Amino acid sequence: LPCLDCPTACKPPSSPGDVFFVETSERTSLSYLFMCSVESAAQTHSGTRVVVLMKGLANGNASLPNHWGFSLLSCFPNVEIRPLDLPELFSETPLAEWYLQAQQRWEPYFLPILSDACRIAIMWKFGGIYLDTDFIVLKNLKNLTNALGTQSKYVLNGAFLSFKPKHKFMELCMKDFVENYNSWIWGHQGPQLLTRVFNKWCSIRSLQSSTSCKGVSALPREAFYPIRWQDWKKYFEVVSSSELHHLFNNTYAVHVWNNLSQGTRLEITSQALLTQLYVRIEVLPFHIATYVRMKKDS
């Protein structure tokens, strides 16, 4: 297993252009989908560092847990697994004071909100690409700069972000995060925040008025969210190869909406859409067998 005891272990690398994944819970085991997300990013970005930041590792341990997922990811020379040091990440940003206060009270959606805070802080401090851990990456994303994806006609989504360091748009996102903070509305600090800031950035009332302005692009839904969250069960349905091609012909990465499918008892067959996606990115056959078994046992 790779070792963490290096001088920069508690800090993400500062070189621009890295791909970031974040685990904000204390969990130190890797789910199947998490591993496939990282693996697909590593395969499509062979010359780029893929950095996995995990809060559960930020306790001073010098080595990674003895979990087969870490062993598998260590086979990719461009994958680095590092501790997520939240006080360090939020330092010198508007989010530092928020984080101190948020730890002292109960909030219904704290982990998703913490993830929202992490991604905009990472984009502002380091730049590069941020991806949620339920993406299957189909294409290289390096040609996308200062961009995010459209989830629907009216809402943006931050499951994918790509920005240069210290970009003004991300600075405004951090300010809005604090100034308009509401922990009781699902998505208020995430998709709704990004939509609010983008609309102000472009001086528009609706996303339908503009998809790009002042150097920031809102990419069309098919780029990252070709299947709407309302239709998440389609990932477990049988599709033809021609339908698969039609669905994802203009897609960079596929968001699987794991928060909706997690814990469901749905059978995944060899011709299911999700299985065909895994085959398309050439994940290990062991991965597929493991996922099928996990779904049957869940």
N, C-alpha and C positions, 0 to 999 in steps of 0.2 A: 504494500500500500504506500502511496506517496506520503511524504512527511510534511508537517506544517511548521516545523521549528526553524523559521527563517526570519530575518529582521522585519520583513514587510508582511508577515503573516496576518496581522490584524488590520491591514489596510488593503483596499482594492488597488490594483495597479493603476498608475496615473497616465499611462499611454492611451491616447484617444483611439477609438475604433474597436475596442474590445466588445464582446458579446456577454451580457450579464444575465444570470438567473439568480433569484433570491428566494430563500426559505426563511420566513420570519417567525415560524413556530420553533419550539425547542426540539422538534423531531430531527433525528440524525440517521434515520433509515430512508432509503430512496424508493419511491414507488416506481412501478413499471413505466407509467406514463412520464414521470419526471426523467427517468433515465433515457427514454426514447427522445424526449425533447432535447436534452443536452447532446445526445449522440447525433441527432439529425442536424443540430446546429454545428457541431464539430465537423461533421462530414462535409457540409456545404460551405464551411469557412475554414478550410484546412490551413490557411496561412494566418489565421487570426486567433488570438487567445479567447477561449470561452471560459468565463469565470463564474463559478458557482459559489455564492455567498450564503452561509448557513449560520443562523443565530445560535443553534445548538452546539456549535463548535467554538463559540467565543467564551470558553470557560478556562482557558489556559492549557488544555490538553495539547500535547506535542504531536500526536499522531491521530489519524482518522479512525473512526470506529471499525470494528471487524465485520463489515457488511459486504456481501458479494457485489452490491451495486457500485461501491467505491472501487473495488478491484476491476470491475468491467470498465468504468470510466477512465481508470488510470491507464488503460491501453491506448487512449488518445493523447498524443503528446501535446496537443494544444489546449487540453482541458486542465484547469486549475481549480481546486476546491479549497476555499478559504473561509475563515471565521467572519461572521458579520458583526462588526463592532458598531452598534447603533449610536452610542454617544459620539464616537469618532466621526461616523458618517454624517450626523446631523450638526456637528460643530461648525460654527461660522456660517450657519444658514438660519433663516427664520423658523426652521423646524426644531431647533435645539430646545427652546423654552417649551414649545408644545409637547415634546416628548417627555420632558421632566414632569410636566403637569399631568399628562395622560396616564402615566404609570401610577398615579396616586388616586385614580378613580376607576370605577367600573364603566365600561362602554360595550354596547351590544355587538358591535362589528369591529372590535379593536384590531384583530389580526388582518382583515382585509384593508382597513384604513392604514395600518402600519406598513403594509405592502405598498399601498398607494404613495405613502410618504417616501419610502425607500427608493422607489423607481425615479421619482422626480429629483430627489437629492443626488442620486447616482448620475443621472443625465446632466444635471447642472454642474456637478463637481468634475466628473470624468469624461462625460460624453460617451459616444459609442451607441450600442444597440441594447435595449432591454427587451426581454421576452418573458412572458408567464411560463410556468412549468407545465402547461398543458397545450403547448404548440407542437406541431410536426412541421419542421422546416423543409420546404421543397426546393428553394432556390437561394442563392447567395443574396444577402441583403445589403451589401456594402455600397451599392449604388443609390441607396435611399438615405437621404440626409435631411435633417430637420423635418421629419415626417412622422405622422401617426395615422392610424386607421379609422375609417368610418364604420361604425357598428350598424347603424340604421340611417334613415333619412334625416334624423334629428339629433343623433347622439354619436360622439366619438368614443373610442375605447383606448385605454392605455396598456392593454396587454402586449402591444408592440409599440416601442418608442425608438426613434433614432435621431439623436441631436448632437451637435457640436458642443464641446464644453463651454460652460458659462453663457449659454444662449439666453437671451432676454426672455424668450417665451417660457423657458423653464423657471427662470427667476420669478416671473409673474405667477406661474403655477404655485410656487412655494408660498408667495405672499397671499394668494387667494385661499390656499389651504388653511392658513392661520386666520385670516381676517373674516372668512365666511364659514368657519368651522361648524359642522353639525354632524355629530356622531350617531344620530338617531335615524337618519334617512339613508337607506342602502344606496350606494353609488354616488352619494353627494360629494365625497372627497376623491372620487375616481373619475368615471366617465362623465358625470355631470360637471365636475370641476374643469376637466379638459375642454368640454364643450363651451362652458361659460367663458373661459379664457380665450379660446379660439374666436368665439363670436365678437368679443371685445377687441381682440387683436386685429380682426378684419373689419370691425365696425359694421357688423351685420346682425340681423335678428335671428336668422335661421341658416343652417348648414347648406340648405338648398341654394342660397344666394352666392356662395363661393366655396371652392375647394382648395384654393391656394392664394395666399397673399403675404406680402412682406417676408418672403423667403421660407414660409412654413406651409407644408402641404398636408391636406387631409385626403388620404388615398381612398379610392373607392372600396366598397364593402367586399367585393370579391378578392381583393388583395390579401386580406387576412381573416375575414369573417364570412366566407362564401355560404356557410350554413348558419342561419340565424339561431340565436339561443333558444327560441321557441321550438325549433325543429331538431334539437340535439339528438333525438332518438334515431334520426336518419343515419348517424354514424354506425349503428348496429344493424341496419337494414341491408339486404342484398342489392347490389347495383351491378350493372354491366360495365365492362371496361370502357365502352364508348361514353356512358353516362359519367363515369369517373373523370375521364378526360375533359368532358364538357364542363363539369362542375369546377375543376381546378386548373383549367387552362391558363387563367389569368391570376393565379394565386401564388404568392410568395411563401406563405406559411399558413397552416390550417389550425385554427383555434378550436379545441375539442369540447370546450365548456364542461370541464371535469367537475366543477362544483355542482352541476346539475345531475350528472350521471353517476357520481360517486355513491357507492352503497346500493345501487340498483342491481336487480337480478335479471340481467339481460344476456341472452345467449349471443355469442359472437362467433359466426361461422367463417369458413375460409373465403367466402365470397362477400362477406360484409364489407361495407365501405371502409371502416377503420382498419380491418385486416389488410385490405388491398393497399391502403396508404402505407402501412408498415412495410409491406413487401416492396412497394415502390421505392422507399428510401433505403431498402436493403438492410433493415435491422436484423440482428441475428435470429435464426429460427428458434433458438432457445427463448428469446424474448416473447415471440408470438405464443409459444406453448405455455409459457408462464402466465401471460395475460389471460388466455382462455381459461386456465385453471383458476386464476384469481377471481375472474368474473363468475364462474360457476360456484365457487365457494363463498362468495360475498352474500 
